[in-house]
Amino acid sequence: METQLDTPVATSAQLLHTIADYLTGPEARTLPNFGVGTGKGGTVLFLCHYAAYTGNTQYYDQALEQLEAALGEMNPQTYKSSYNSNYFQELAELGNLLCYLGSQGHLDWDSELLLSKVDALLEGRLQHHLASKNLEIINGALSVGVYFLRRQRHSAVARRNLLLLLDALEELHEGDEDTGYYWTCCVIQEPRVYTGISHGSAMLISFLAAVYEADVRPQECARLMHYATKFLLRTRMDANQNLSSFPLWQGKEEPTSNLCLLYGDLGTAYAIIRAATILGNSYYLEEATQIALRTTRRTALADTYLYDASLWYGTSGTYLLYAALYRLTRVEEFARAAQFWLEGLPRLATHPNEYLGFSSYFFKQNPAAQQGFNFGVTGIGLTLIQALSKGQYSVDDFIWLS
């Protein structure tokens, strides 16, 4: 009998409703940004998912109010950066959100005219990123590429630029078929060849998997995924001597303790398993599954660096990764690991603050982070909705897992 992803319903449901009351009440701040990660867009996504999950349409009304406020801040001439926000990154995030809300039936109005303007603005930004060889999925070519991927069936501009990005990935890869392909990260300190899902090979593999699944140049995507996975597996360290299988970057022969969405073995193994499933490569699948299984034994703070409950750096992202691994593999250990981290979410609300006791470990002084999607209460609430709805209302489109 297959293990199901069960949910500690009473505790999770109670916490979710508390978060909803907070985000719609007077205690919540009006976030200064318009994007999803640290802005109003994340609140819109929460309210839409919560409305659909509960069947209470008043939350759609509140989502529309937040969305209208976000749209009113999209003018590049009047935009003001807040908490290190970036206009084009926020634009790509909000564009993704509009595409998602429309496709999922949450948004009952035609956003095509607005999205065509977003297309034009982001076309120039993609050229800027490619000229500087910035392939990052956070404020780089892939962040724009994810948006164009969502738009490519409806926009000639988006389709053209997505193909331009694929051409660039073909041109910029290094290595060969014997050792595998890799891409050098040129925007963080000295150039490095990162391994993970936020800056490195796993990031590129995951993006190529999404493009393949959209039936855009599938043969080219499959070839690049194959050789990128081949390279990535060659960077492994001795599993008997190190806590982690992968270094943070090639040549850094030190374990990476993180077990979060952005860093560490878990996201890297997920990307390889996703590629292996597409490629039908049993060797890649077995190797990555064993790497991911090793992580399930790591629960102590020193072995995970999971200091908070957030999506990007905390246990919400860890839960979602294990849940995604279970969906791909049906390996029961991943379901049990997902359950473990989900049940621990409420226990991290221990801080005397205005954010229901949750606190971002890295951004304690940043209200937009504490309340927002990437690092705060909004992301935790959306994780709970995904768990309680058995994946029906998912954030995977916004954390590179789809």
Rosetta blueprint (number, residue, H / E / L):
1 M L
2 E L
3 T L
4 Q L
5 L L
6 D L
7 T L
8 P L
9 V H
10 A H
11 T H
12 S H
13 A H
14 Q H
15 L H
16 L H
17 H H
18 T H
19 I H
20 A H
21 D H
22 Y H
23 L H
24 T L
25 G L
26 P L
27 E L
28 A L
29 R L
30 T L
31 L L
32 P L
33 N E
34 F L
35 G L
36 V L
37 G L
38 T L
39 G E
40 K H
41 G H
42 G H
43 T H
44 V H
45 L H
46 F H
47 L H
48 C H
49 H H
50 Y H
51 A H
52 A H
53 Y H
54 T H
55 G L
56 N L
57 T L
58 Q H
59 Y H
60 Y H
61 D H
62 Q H
63 A H
64 L H
65 E H
66 Q H
67 L H
68 E H
69 A H
70 A H
71 L H
72 G L
73 E L
74 M L
75 N L
76 P L
77 Q L
78 T L
79 Y L
80 K L
81 S L
82 S L
83 Y L
84 N L
85 S L
86 N L
87 Y H
88 F H
89 Q H
90 E H
91 L H
92 A H
93 E H
94 L H
95 G H
96 N H
97 L H
98 L H
99 C H
100 Y H
101 L H
102 G H
103 S H
104 Q L
105 G L
106 H L
107 L L
108 D L
109 W L
110 D L
111 S L
112 E H
113 L H
114 L H
115 L H
116 S H
117 K H
118 V H
119 D H
120 A H
121 L H
122 L H
123 E H
124 G H
125 R H
126 L H
127 Q H
128 H H
129 H H
130 L H
131 A H
132 S L
133 K L
134 N L
135 L L
136 E L
137 I L
138 I L
139 N L
140 G L
141 A H
142 L H
143 S H
144 V H
145 G H
146 V H
147 Y H
148 F H
149 L H
150 R H
151 R H
152 Q L
153 R L
154 H L
155 S L
156 A H
157 V H
158 A H
159 R H
160 R H
161 N H
162 L H
163 L H
164 L H
165 L H
166 L H
167 D H
168 A H
169 L H
170 E H
171 E H
172 L H
173 H L
174 E E
175 G E
176 D E
177 E L
178 D L
179 T L
180 G E
181 Y E
182 Y E
183 W L
184 T L
185 C E
186 C L
187 V L
188 I L
189 Q L
190 E L
191 P L
192 R E
193 V L
194 Y E
195 T L
196 G L
197 I L
198 S L
199 H L
200 G L
201 S H
202 A H
203 M H
204 L H
205 I H
206 S H
207 F H
208 L H
209 A H
210 A H
211 V H
212 Y H
213 E H
214 A L
215 D L
216 V L
217 R L
218 P H
219 Q H
220 E H
221 C H
222 A H
223 R H
224 L H
225 M H
226 H H
227 Y H
228 A H
229 T H
230 K H
231 F H
232 L H
233 L H
234 R H
235 T L
236 R L
237 M L
238 D L
239 A L
240 N L
241 Q L
242 N L
243 L L
244 S L
245 S L
246 F L
247 P L
248 L L
249 W E
250 Q L
251 G L
252 K L
253 E L
254 E L
255 P L
256 T L
257 S L
258 N L
259 L L
260 C L
261 L L
262 L L
263 Y L
264 G L
265 D H
266 L H
267 G H
268 T H
269 A H
270 Y H
271 A H
272 I H
273 I H
274 R H
275 A H
276 A H
277 T H
278 I H
279 L H
280 G L
281 N L
282 S H
283 Y H
284 Y H
285 L H
286 E H
287 E H
288 A H
289 T H
290 Q H
291 I H
292 A H
293 L H
294 R H
295 T H
296 T L
297 R L
298 R L
299 T L
300 A L
301 L H
302 A H
303 D H
304 T H
305 Y L
306 L L
307 Y L
308 D L
309 A L
310 S L
311 L L
312 W L
313 Y L
314 G L
315 T H
316 S H
317 G H
318 T H
319 Y H
320 L H
321 L H
322 Y H
323 A H
324 A H
325 L H
326 Y H
327 R H
328 L H
329 T H
330 R L
331 V L
332 E H
333 E H
334 F H
335 A H
336 R H
337 A H
338 A H
339 Q H
340 F H
341 W H
342 L H
343 E H
344 G H
345 L H
346 P H
347 R H
348 L H
349 A L
350 T L
351 H L
352 P L
353 N L
354 E L
355 Y L
356 L L
357 G L
358 F L
359 S L
360 S L
361 Y L
362 F L
363 F L
364 K L
365 Q L
366 N L
367 P H
368 A H
369 A H
370 Q H
371 Q H
372 G L
373 F L
374 N L
375 F L
376 G L
377 V H
378 T H
379 G H
380 I H
381 G H
382 L H
383 T H
384 L H
385 I H
386 Q H
387 A H
388 L H
389 S L
390 K L
391 G L
392 Q L
393 Y L
394 S L
395 V L
396 D H
397 D H
398 F H
399 I L
400 W L
401 L L
402 S L
